[in-house]
Amino acid sequence: MVQLTERERAVVLAAADGSSYRDLACQWGIAEITVRGYGHRAIQKLGARSIAHAVFLACRAGILDGRPRRHGDHAGYEAHRRRGEDPKQCKPCWIGEQAHKQAMKKRART
């Protein structure tokens, strides 16, 4: 099975969601050429011809599980935890989790 690094996998996942290398570079605060390097290595490892082909091959190989990635709510926060990521690093999910906790406290009081 092909082993992608965390960043290579993140680039392929982001491409699957429609993000560009430039979008990722801005989001991660790194140079676009660095993101392109991650994408290029993922393409090579998967034996793909393009990033779109890499997404397809990664899905077929089970590297991308095909489930939509949730963000900005309790389910997104929990999805990060299940993937072994620090959910506090995703600001929308952290804010969504705080809102969820507040709502649960309100329900418990009534």
C-alpha positions as CSV (number, residue, x, y, z in Angstrom):
1,M,0.0,0.0,0.0
2,V,1.2,3.5,-0.8
3,Q,2.3,5.5,2.2
4,L,1.7,9.3,1.9
5,T,3.1,11.7,4.5
6,E,0.6,13.7,6.5
7,R,1.1,16.8,4.3
8,E,0.9,14.8,1.0
9,R,-2.4,13.3,2.1
10,A,-3.6,16.7,3.2
11,V,-2.9,18.1,-0.3
12,V,-4.7,15.2,-2.0
13,L,-7.7,15.7,0.5
14,A,-7.8,19.4,-0.2
15,A,-7.7,18.8,-3.9
16,A,-10.6,16.4,-3.5
17,D,-12.5,19.3,-1.8
18,G,-11.6,21.7,-4.6
19,S,-8.8,23.7,-2.9
20,S,-5.9,24.9,-5.0
21,Y,-2.2,24.8,-4.1
22,R,-2.4,28.5,-3.6
23,D,-5.3,28.1,-1.2
24,L,-3.3,25.6,0.9
25,A,-0.2,27.8,0.9
26,C,-2.2,30.7,2.3
27,Q,-4.0,28.5,4.8
28,W,-0.7,26.8,6.0
29,G,1.4,30.0,5.8
30,I,4.0,28.4,3.5
31,A,5.2,29.0,0.0
32,E,3.0,27.7,-2.9
33,I,6.1,25.9,-4.4
34,T,6.3,23.9,-1.2
35,V,2.7,22.8,-1.4
36,R,3.3,21.9,-5.1
37,G,6.2,19.7,-4.0
38,Y,3.9,17.8,-1.6
39,G,1.4,17.4,-4.4
40,H,4.0,16.3,-6.9
41,R,5.4,13.7,-4.5
42,A,1.8,12.4,-3.8
43,I,1.3,12.1,-7.6
44,Q,4.5,10.2,-8.0
45,K,3.8,7.8,-5.1
46,L,0.3,7.1,-6.4
47,G,1.5,6.6,-10.0
48,A,-0.9,9.3,-11.1
49,R,-0.8,11.7,-14.0
50,S,-2.3,14.7,-12.3
51,I,-3.6,15.8,-8.9
52,A,-7.1,14.9,-10.0
53,H,-5.9,11.5,-11.0
54,A,-4.1,11.2,-7.6
55,V,-7.5,11.9,-5.9
56,F,-9.1,9.2,-7.8
57,L,-6.4,6.7,-7.2
58,A,-6.2,7.6,-3.5
59,C,-10.0,7.1,-3.1
60,R,-9.8,3.7,-4.9
61,A,-6.9,2.6,-2.7
62,G,-8.8,3.6,0.4
63,I,-6.3,6.4,1.4
64,L,-9.2,8.8,1.2
65,D,-12.1,7.1,2.9
66,G,-14.7,9.0,0.8
67,R,-16.6,10.4,3.8
68,P,-17.2,14.1,3.7
69,R,-15.0,16.1,6.2
70,R,-17.1,18.0,8.6
71,H,-15.9,21.4,9.9
72,G,-17.4,24.0,12.2
73,D,-19.5,21.8,14.5
74,H,-19.3,19.1,17.1
75,A,-19.2,16.3,14.5
76,G,-16.2,18.0,12.8
77,Y,-14.4,18.3,16.1
78,E,-15.0,14.6,16.8
79,A,-13.9,13.7,13.3
80,H,-10.5,15.4,13.9
81,R,-10.2,13.4,17.2
82,R,-10.9,10.1,15.4
83,R,-8.3,10.8,12.8
84,G,-5.7,11.4,15.6
85,E,-5.5,15.2,14.9
86,D,-5.6,18.0,17.4
87,P,-9.1,19.4,16.9
88,K,-8.1,22.7,18.5
89,Q,-5.9,23.4,15.5
90,C,-9.1,23.8,13.3
91,K,-10.6,27.1,14.5
92,P,-14.1,26.5,13.0
93,C,-14.3,23.1,14.7
94,W,-13.1,24.4,18.0
95,I,-15.6,27.3,17.9
96,G,-18.3,24.8,16.9
97,E,-17.4,22.5,19.8
98,Q,-17.7,25.4,22.3
99,A,-21.1,26.3,20.9
100,H,-22.1,22.6,21.2
101,K,-21.0,22.5,24.9
102,Q,-23.0,25.7,25.6
103,A,-26.1,24.2,24.0
104,M,-25.7,21.0,26.0
105,K,-25.4,23.0,29.2
106,K,-28.6,24.9,28.4
107,R,-30.5,21.7,27.7
108,A,-29.3,20.2,30.9
109,R,-30.6,23.2,32.9
110,T,-34.1,22.9,31.4
